[in-house]
Amino acid sequence: MSREELEKKAITSLLSIASAWYDQMKAGEIPSISLPSRTKYNIEYDDASEVWKYGDKESLRNAASAKSATHLLKMAYVIGFIKQQLRENRSSTLREMYYISEGWKRAKFAAQDESNYLIEDLEILSDVPREGFHLHPEENGASIYGPMRIREETRRGMKTIHCQDDVGQAGYTIPNSVENIEFVDHDAKFVIAIETGGMYDRLIENGFDEEHNAILVHLKGQPARSTRRMLNRMSMTWDLPILVFTDGDPWSYRIYGSVAYGAIKSAHMSELLATPKAQFLGLRPSDIRDYNLPSDKLTDKDVEALRSELTDPRFATDYWKKEINLQLEMNLKSEQQAFAARGLDFVTKTYLPARLAEMGILKR
Amino acid sequence: MSREELEKKAITSLLSIASAWYDQMKAGEIPSISLPSRTKYNIEYDDASEVWKYGDKESLRNAASAKSATHLLKMAYVIGFIKQQLRENRSSTLREMYYISEGWKRAKFAAQDESNYLIEDLEILSDVPREGFHLHPEENGASIYGPMRIREETRRGMKTIHCQDDVGQAGYTIPNSVENIEFVDHDAKFVIAIETGGMYDRLIENGFDEEHNAILVHLKGQPARSTRRMLNRMSMTWDLPILVFTDGDPWSYRIYGSVAYGAIKSAHMSELLATPKAQFLGLRPSDIRDYNLPSDKLTDKDVEALRSELTDPRFATDYWKKEINLQLEMNLKSEQQAFAARGLDFVTKTYLPARLAEMGILKR
């Protein structure tokens, strides 16, 4: 869907929410909305799109109580705000919208969590991502370095950028709205999405991108929405293998989970934000054992997070059960930069070639 | 100093530390090092360079105890590691060096704080910034958007980049080592260094860079070392006014302090990292009052931080005393995005032009 189509769909869908309330009131009914329940117990695997989505559990919100009526009032104000913003071709951050609500009297938000949550409601109701509302988050996108060329629509016109030749050593920064990017061409065999800046820099310094025709993406910890959208589009547009390389701890598996399966709180956007073909490269608990990496003991919170992953439908595979149970048994975790204990070239000369061959990405 | 000269100085200075130990031992003395004490009670204003530096208080460390001897042993290992790294033209992160010490037996670091602190010791002893050792931090530099052109030496050759015309909407990302940048030319009247991504995006979207020939720098909260080095070089090379625009709370004044005066823990590098001519634009406590901005009450931690600033020599001016005392009296703080409560254009059309005129940067 082009940017223009997305914006048109946003306006149409949002206004139809308001006109449904109008119809309800005209018919003497109490205005209401119905939304899927957003917990890990209400996400289901969708075979067609290969992503996890919300299931059938719904919660109804009607204006019969003061609290719910205020919620609908806030939604009405937000719809009005988005309509005006799209008409004037402006955009704003979620934080700005929160402050703008200062002028909305009883519809003023009490905290930013509340306004963020309401925007998610509107994404679900309209089936349009918030980029289509011109609302973007504070967080920056991460960086890309590798043999690919994009065209980006910027305030100062269309820019064509090759992500090795036209950028500094830090790479190309993913903009807030990935919808403004066109994918021109590439000369890559695969994409490695990397958790830490130290490892991203290591692969660039060691020339891994050149030697293996690899596109390197820095996830910067839990990846921003724009980073996940970028990986989704690289996978869909170019059908490139996407490999996720993180630390070896439960928080990092969640990073992989949010790239591959989508986050629970954005399960309604999984088709746009998740990359079901993304594969977990490492660092696996079995790597900690096989390479005898420097490691730390698991904390109580780590153990709790690992146990929670064992009951998370996104990790309900034999592979993850085996690895997570191994980790609980060893009681150890390692960081991806721990490979440096074997020398600065170990990760690019030994670990990654072996692991990529095992995964069938590189020929042995 | 060019990059080559810096690296040569690094080698010479570091090896002279080791040879001094050799001479001490040959003379039958216990090897030792002497370092300035690194607290806020030992920083002094240096009139010549206009920055805060360590004063005369020194602490001596000699190998008479097992603990101090181990410290010197670790320093010797690190000097050997840096020597090899520079000889091979490699670089590494502080985190990688920490893991590399796994192979150093009794000289292995117990925690990363310890290895970071030792690198700071070596910076002080050698008078060379760690970039000269090819050691870089994990943290990324921030982004720049505005009318300026740089040349950066990258792994794939020299790149010339105009920070509006040759970049995407997210701007040019400052690399780990600002020493690899040459400043080509600019068409700017001033630089605004901005704390939050939301405000940085707001100024770009509103065309503030074009309308006022402004270079916009995103500080990303407490600025990374490379961001501070970049501001220092923009100020020194081009003599451009540097204006710091943050939230209105004690943590943000510290951001300004680290840009203008340098951080206490890097006072030995102030001439390279601080920008003494940087001016605080806002958000001032008096702005919260004068513009009646949406605000929050100060927390106990905020009050404590403000009181601590009142005793910090970097904030010992009438201006800061007046503003900080006003804030304590009002018991309020605001974020820079709070201007959105007056509309999305208020900050660029009303607040900034008025404030910049008051500061003498824009003509009334």
Contacts between the chains, C-beta under 8 A, distances in Angstrom:
chain1	res1	chain2	res2	distance
A	90	B	205	7.3
A	90	B	344	6.2
A	91	B	205	6.2
A	92	B	202	7.9
A	92	B	340	7.1
A	92	B	344	6.0
A	93	B	197	7.8
A	93	B	198	4.0
A	93	B	201	6.7
A	93	B	202	7.7
A	93	B	337	6.9
A	95	B	196	7.9
A	95	B	198	5.2
A	95	B	335	7.5
A	95	B	337	4.8
A	95	B	340	7.7
A	96	B	198	6.3
A	96	B	202	7.3
A	96	B	337	5.5
A	96	B	340	3.9
A	96	B	344	6.7
A	97	B	340	7.8
A	99	B	294	5.8
A	99	B	337	5.9
A	99	B	338	5.4
A	99	B	339	7.7
A	99	B	340	4.1
A	99	B	341	4.5
A	100	B	340	5.4
A	100	B	341	6.4
A	100	B	343	7.9
A	100	B	344	7.8
A	102	B	294	5.2
A	102	B	341	4.1
A	103	B	341	6.6
A	136	B	201	7.3
A	138	B	196	6.6
A	138	B	197	5.0
A	138	B	198	5.1
A	139	B	197	6.9
A	140	B	143	7.4
A	140	B	170	6.7
A	140	B	197	5.6
A	140	B	218	7.9
A	140	B	220	7.6
A	141	B	170	6.4
A	143	B	140	7.4
A	143	B	173	6.3
A	152	B	168	4.5
A	152	B	169	6.5
A	154	B	168	6.1
A	154	B	169	4.4
A	155	B	169	6.5
A	155	B	204	6.6
A	155	B	205	7.0
A	155	B	207	7.1
A	156	B	164	5.9
A	156	B	165	6.9
A	159	B	165	7.8
A	159	B	166	7.3
A	159	B	167	7.1
A	159	B	168	6.0
A	161	B	166	7.9
A	161	B	167	7.6
A	161	B	168	6.3
A	164	B	156	5.9
A	165	B	156	6.9
A	165	B	159	7.8
A	166	B	159	7.3
A	166	B	161	7.9
A	166	B	166	6.7
A	167	B	159	7.1
A	167	B	161	7.6
A	168	B	152	4.5
A	168	B	154	6.0
A	168	B	159	6.1
A	168	B	161	6.3
A	168	B	172	6.6
A	168	B	173	6.5
A	168	B	175	5.3
A	169	B	152	6.5
A	169	B	154	4.4
A	169	B	155	6.5
A	169	B	175	4.4
A	169	B	176	7.4
A	169	B	177	7.9
A	169	B	180	7.0
A	170	B	140	6.7
A	170	B	141	6.5
A	170	B	173	3.9
A	170	B	174	6.8
A	170	B	175	4.6
A	170	B	176	7.4
A	171	B	173	6.7
A	172	B	168	6.6
A	173	B	143	6.3
A	173	B	168	6.5
A	173	B	170	3.8
A	173	B	171	6.7
A	173	B	173	5.1
A	174	B	170	6.8
A	175	B	168	5.3
A	175	B	169	4.4
A	175	B	170	4.6
A	176	B	169	7.4
A	176	B	170	7.4
A	176	B	201	6.8
A	177	B	169	7.9
A	180	B	169	7.0
A	196	B	95	7.9
A	196	B	138	6.7
A	197	B	93	7.9
A	197	B	138	5.0
A	197	B	139	7.0
A	197	B	140	5.7
A	198	B	93	4.0
A	198	B	95	5.2
A	198	B	96	6.3
A	198	B	138	5.1
A	201	B	93	6.8
A	201	B	136	7.3
A	201	B	176	6.8
A	202	B	92	7.9
A	202	B	93	7.6
A	202	B	96	7.3
A	204	B	155	6.6
A	205	B	90	7.3
A	205	B	91	6.2
A	205	B	155	6.9
A	207	B	155	7.1
A	218	B	140	7.9
A	220	B	140	7.6
A	294	B	99	5.8
A	294	B	102	5.2
A	335	B	95	7.5
A	337	B	93	6.9
A	337	B	95	4.8
A	337	B	96	5.5
A	337	B	99	5.9
A	338	B	99	5.4
A	339	B	99	7.7
A	340	B	92	7.1
A	340	B	95	7.7
A	340	B	96	3.8
A	340	B	97	7.7
A	340	B	99	4.1
A	340	B	100	5.4
A	341	B	99	4.5
A	341	B	100	6.4
A	341	B	102	4.1
A	341	B	103	6.6
A	343	B	100	7.9
A	344	B	90	6.1
A	344	B	92	6.0
A	344	B	96	6.7
A	344	B	100	7.8
